[in-house]
């Protein structure tokens, strides 16, 4: 494991960049602490890289015509000061006075408890151990509030390691082996590091469209430990954070990024994945009516009249459809490339390593049978589970699913909010498969 560079004195936490911020401070009903301020622009001159402990992530966690924000009088929350790996209870022993802000919009400016704030953007920066409640959910860190489309966006500003404390248990069961959890922590850190962009209003969202981020209540001791032991580790390719896509179960063969999205990346390749064998979706079967198939086929441009047959006419290297031929009384059409897999998923299939049968002469349902769940690109979570049970560590797991990549240390440049990589070394390949049971015994992986 690479050594994290010795830390330099901590720099002030940079405020997120906003468009033409107004320098005036907001007006509030009463002078209470903590005080929201208008964010300052980021410094333009980069300085020497510092450890990633200073790197913040801006997560869009809520958007509504009006949001409620709650903070304690001293700017900290019930978990203030809780060390990584040992979260404190949610209920503080001696509660601090709590301030509740109702944040709305009037005349293109934010309002706080019904009074004009004088700015379209307000910022309560994070501090050590701080917790803020946004729209009823507690989050570590601070909050950035901004006007967007006549409503309010609530953006949680949180240190990257604290961000992961909620993400990792939401994406993988905390009961899984430590090596699998550590691998998930590294790819989750890499995913968000690649998306940090000080010029954007926020870096990532809190839903499945990005990475699931439920907030403080999702934290678990086991995943906290995985995050701590992999602190600042990211996967790199050509000096940049890699695209660490993952899915629940490869179905025994990972897919390439080219066949799923049409973009080829050398480390996201199709390869046999025996470690995923035995997952809960190792084999499945669903049915779709002729009417359903016809509707979905039309959405994919296959307008053939009354449906007669649907067949897979070309497979990719990973055994997924690369061309599907749709026949009807109005002719024949082909659904090709990434759209072939999209067609199958749109019919309700959990994965795309499939066989099609039935629908003879347009009669009866079409039967879709297959293995795996999710797109199949990159790490297979059930494969990571199998590898961990076979005694592989997280570096070998990552090396198997992202061949040709390196492990790097994430750092930031104080005053810019951007990330840099350092201390890189090539990830090892997985060790030969040993004679152990690889069948997963628990479920809950992301789709």
N, C-alpha and C positions, 0 to 999 in steps of 0.2 A: 504494500500500500504506500503511495507517495506521501511525503511529508509536507504538511501545510506550511507555507512560508511564515517566518516569525512575524507577528503582527506589529504594525506601526501604530503610533498613537491614533485613536479613533477620530475620524473626521466628523463634522456635523452631518446629520442625516439630511441629504439633499431633498428639497421640495420638488414634487413632480412638476414637469413643464406644463404650462397652459398657454393658451393663445391670448396674448395681450392682457395679462393680469392687471387689475386695478389695484394700485398700492394702498388704498384706504382700508382701514380695519373695519370689521362689521360693527353695526350697532346692535346691542342686545337689550333685553328688558331690564337687566340688572347686571352689575359688574361681578360675574362669578367666574370661577376657574373650573376647568380649563377654558381658554378662550380660542375660538376659531379665528384664523387669520387668513388674509389673502395670500395664496402661494407666490413665492418669488421665483423668477426664472432661474434655470440651472446655469451654473458657471460654465463658460465655454472652453477654458483652458484645461486639458487633461493633466493629471498629476500621476505620480507613481502608483502602481497597483497596490491595493490593500486587501486584506483577507475578506472573504465573502460574507463575513458576519455583518458588514455594513450595507449589504446589498438588499434593497427593498423591492418587493413585488406589489404592483397595484392591481387588485382584483375587483372587477365589477361584481358586486354581490346583491345589489337591489336597484330597481328602477321603478318609479311610481310617480303619480302626480304629487304625492306628499310622503315623506319618510319620517320615522321617529328614530332619533339617535339618543342613546343614554350613555352617560359617562359618570364616573365618580368624581367627587370634588377635587381630588388631587391628580386626576388624569389616569389613575390606575384602576384595574379591575380585580375581581376576586382571585385571579391567578397571578397577580403581580409578584414577580420574582421567582416563579416556579422554575426550577432548573429543567433543561431538556432531558427527557427520560423519566422524570418524576413529577408529573403534573399535580398541582395542589387541588383540593376539592373545589367545586364550583361555588359553594357557599362560604363566604369569608367568616372568620370568627368574630371580627369586629367590623361590621359594614361601615364603609365611608358614606357620607351623604351623596345621593345620586341626583344628577341634573338631567332632566329630560328636555330634549329639543324637538319640536315639531318643525320640520324643514319643508317649506313650500316654495312656490314661485309666484312672483308678481312683477309684471312689467319687464320680464326678461332678467330679473335679479332674484337671488335667493332671499327667503324670509326665514327668520328664526322666531318661533313662538308668535307668529303673526306680524312681526315688525321687520321692516326692510333691513337687509344686511349690507346693501350697497355694493354687492359683488355678485357675479354669476358663478364664482368658484370660491369655496372656502376650504380650509385645510386645518385639521387637528393632527399634528405630527405624532408618530409613535414615540414612545419612550420606553426604557427598560421595564418589562413586565406589564406594560399597559394593555388594557382590554377595553373595547368599545362595543356597544350593542347597536346593531344596525337592522332596522325592520324586524326586531324581535329576536335576532340571533347574536350571540356574543362572538367576537373575533379578537384575536390578539392584534396589537398594533394600534394604528390611528385610522382616520377616515378623511377622505377627500370627497367633498360634495360639489356637484356641478349641475348647471341647468342644461338639459338636453331635450329638444322637441317639446318644450312646454312643461316638462316634468323634472324630477330630481333623480340623478344617478348617485348612488352611494358606492364609493370605491374604497375598499379596505386596503390600507397601506401597511404592509407587514414584512418583516424580515424573512428572507427566503427559507431559512431553516424552520422558523415557526409556521410559515405557510405549509410546509410539507407535513407538519404534525397533524393537520386535518386531512390532507390529500391522501397520504399513503393508506391509512386504514379505510378510507372510503373507496379505494380502488382495489385493495386486496385484503382478505380476512386477516386480522391480527393474530389469529391462532396458527397461521402457517409457519413453516420453519424460518429461522433467522436469515438464512442465505437468500431465500426467495424474497423476504421483506426488504433486505438490503438491496437486492437488484431492483425492486420496484422503487425504492427511495432514490436510487441513482437516476433511473430513467425519468422519474417525475421531476427531479431537480433539473435534469438536462432539458426536458420539454419546456419548462417555464423560463429557464435561462435563455433559451433561444428566442423567446418572445418578449423579453424586456426591451422596451423601446421608449426612451424618454420623450420622444416627439409625439407619441400617441396619447390620447386621453387616459388610457389604461392599458395594461399589458395582457391580461387574460380575463376569462370569465369564470364563474363558479359552477357551471353546469357540465353535462356530458359533452357539450360542444367543445369544451376545452379540457380541463381536468375537474372532477367533482371535488368541491371545496365546501364542506358543510359548516366549517367554523370550529370553535374551541371544543364543543361538546363531543365531537367525533374522536378526539385524541385517545390513544391507547398506549399503555406502557411499552408493549412489545415493539410497536412501530416507532415510538419515540427513540427506543434504543437503536433500531435499524438506521434511523436518520442520524443519530449521534455518531455511530461508528463509521458512517460513510460521509461525514461532514465535508461539504464543499466538493465532493466527487461528482464529475460529470463525464459523459461520453463525448469524445471529440472526433471529428474527421476533417482533415485539411485545416486544422487550426481553429475550427468553429464548433459550437455545440451540434451534435448529430441530431437527425430527426428520429427520435426514439419512439416510434409508433409501437403499440402493443395491442393485443386482443386477448380474449379469454382463453381460446383453445384453437390451435392451428389445425386440428383434425388429423395430425400425423405428418403434415407437410406444410411448411410456411409458404406464404405467397410473396411474390416480388412486388415492390412498389409500382413497377411498370405495368403489371397486369391489373392491379387494382385501381390505380389513379392515373396511369399513363405517363408517369415520371420515373425514370430509372435512377436509382441510387445504388452504388456498388455494394453497400453493406446491408441493403434490404433486398435480399435475394431469395429465390425459391430453393428450398432444401428440405431433405427428409428430416423429420422431427419425431423420432421414436419416444422421446421423453414425455410427449403429450398423451401417450396411449393411456386409456383407462379413465379419462375424465367423464363427468356426468353427461356430457354431450358428445361422447365418443361415437355414438350412433343414434340417429333420430329419424323420424318420418313424419311428414305433414301432408295434407291434401289441400288442393285449391280447386274450386269449381271452374268449369269452362268459362262462365261469365267473368269470374275474377281474373282468370288468365287473360282473357280477351281485353279487359279494361286496362290491365297493366301493360300488356303488349302494345296497345294503342298509345299509351303514354310514352313508350320508348320508340315510337315511330313505326311500329309494325302494324299497318292497317291492311288487313287481308280479308275483311268481310267475316263471314261465319267461320269460326275456328274449326280446323280439322286435326291438326297435329302440331306438337312442339317438341323439337329434338335438339340435343347438343351435337353440333357437327364439328366442333374443334375444341380441344382441351389445351390448357396451358401446361407448362412443365410441372406445376404444382398439382395438376389434376382438377383445376377449376375451369368452368366454361369460358372459352375465349370467343366462341361463336355459337349462337342459338338460332336455329331456323324455325320460323313460324309459318305454317301453311294454313290456307283457308280457301273458301270458294271464290275469293277475289284475288288470289295470287299467293306469292311467297315473299317473305321479307326476312332479313337477317339482323340480329342484334349482336353487335361485335364489341370486342375490347372490354374496357371497364364497365360498359353498359350491360354486358352479359351477366356479370355478377350483380349489378344493381337490379336487374330484372328479377333474379332469383330472390334477393333479399326483400324486394318489394312485395313478393308473394308470401312473405312471412317466414322464410327460411332463416334459422339462426346463423348459418354459415353458407359458404359457397362451394365447398367440396361436395358436389351433389351428383345424383343420377336422377333422370326424369323418366317416368313411365305413366301408363294410363292414357286417358284422353283419346281413346281410339275413335277415329271418325268424328271427333267433337263430342262424343258421348262419355259420360262419367267424369269423375274428378281426375285431375292430374296429380300423381303421387311424386313428391319430392323427398328423396332419402339421401342422407348425407352424414358427415362427421365434422365436428368442430363447431365453434361459435365465434362470431366476429369476422373481421376482414382477413385475419391471418397474417398480416404484415408485422415483421419485427418479433418482439418477445411474445411468446405464448405463456400466459400466466400459469396454466396447468402444466406446461412444459417446465417452467421455472420450479414449480412444486416438485415435479418428478426428478429434476436435476438435483434439487436440494436434498431430497430423500435418498438420492444415490450418493450423497457425500460431497457434491460439488459446492464450492464457495461462490459468492456473488460475482467474482471476477470471471470465473469460468462460465457461469450462466450468461453474463453479458457478452463475453467473447464468442459464445456459440450463436447467439441470436443477432449480434451486430458484428460479423466478421470483418476484420480489417480496420476496426476503429481503435482508438486509444482512450485510456483513462486520464483525465486531466483534473486539475484543481481550479475551481471557480474563484475568481477574484473580482473586485470592482475598482473603478477609478473614482475616487472621492470627488464630488462636485459635478459628476456627469451622469450618474445613475446607470452607466453602461457596464457591461461585464467583459472580462478578459479571461483567457485560459493560460495556465502555467503548469509546470512540473508534469509533463505528459509522458506516458509510457504505453506501449502496445498491449492490448488486452490478450490474455491467453485463450487458446481454444479449449473447448470442453474436453475433459479426460474421457477415455474410452468408456462406453457404457458397461457397467458392471452388473452382475446377476443379482439384482435386487428388485423388489416390487416397486413399480413406479406409479401404480394406480392411485390417484388422489382419493383422500378419505373425507374431504370437506369441500364445500362449495362456497360461492359468493364472489367469484372473480368478475371483473367488469366484462361487459360484452363488447 
